Amino acid sequence: YPARWRSSVSQGYPQMRTATFYAESTDGLRWTKPNLGLISWNGSTENNIVVDAGSCDGNRGVFLDSHDMNASRRFKLFGSRNTTGDAVFCSWSTRALSVAVSPDGIHWSDWTNVSIMNVAADTANSVLWDDSLQRYLAFTRRHCDTEYATLPFCRGKVKEWGVRREVRSEAIEFLSTTNWSYALEVAHGEAGGKYDM
């Protein structure tokens, strides 16, 4: 976080806030961060924030969906956000795994709860359109020792494969609370540490 925003962030999780920021580049090397004036942070809108996720994991993936012909939904977002803005960090009762759409990657709308995937999602969340399968694929993480300790949630023992597992969910309709599948494990680490992935 920039120094002028650090008072919004605590060393402890309960007060932490996370956000998604916007930047532009013509070559992928040199980036500009426009002052968008959209979201207030520490009493100022002089920033490039496009999503204030509140007290929740700061892991939202964004992609340009070239297959969607609806210009208002060109960009897709997938990740966690806090639905109350002031709840305890990662509280299951207030955190929502969500998807949203945008025409420009700046203005986000149609927030849809997709917690039906049953995942932790506190990792590098990614979503894409798979043309061969004709569906959206979401990749994220499940935590096997405390959240979902047994089949079908996690395969193998924690001591063998570790706690963190890569999982995949899929959907034909992106903005659907019920269309996303239960996330299935697609990768895991090997023994040698508590988390491994």
Secondary structure as UniProt FT lines:
FT   HELIX           3..8
FT   HELIX           13..15
FT   STRAND          18..21
FT   TURN            42..43
FT   STRAND          49..54
FT   STRAND          60..64
FT   TURN            66..67
FT   HELIX           71..73
FT   STRAND          75..82
FT   TURN            89..90
FT   TURN            92..94
FT   STRAND          95..102
FT   STRAND          109..113
FT   HELIX           115..117
FT   STRAND          126..130
FT   TURN            131..134
FT   STRAND          135..143
FT   TURN            144..147
FT   TURN            151..153
FT   HELIX           158..161
FT   STRAND          164..171
FT   STRAND          184..188
//
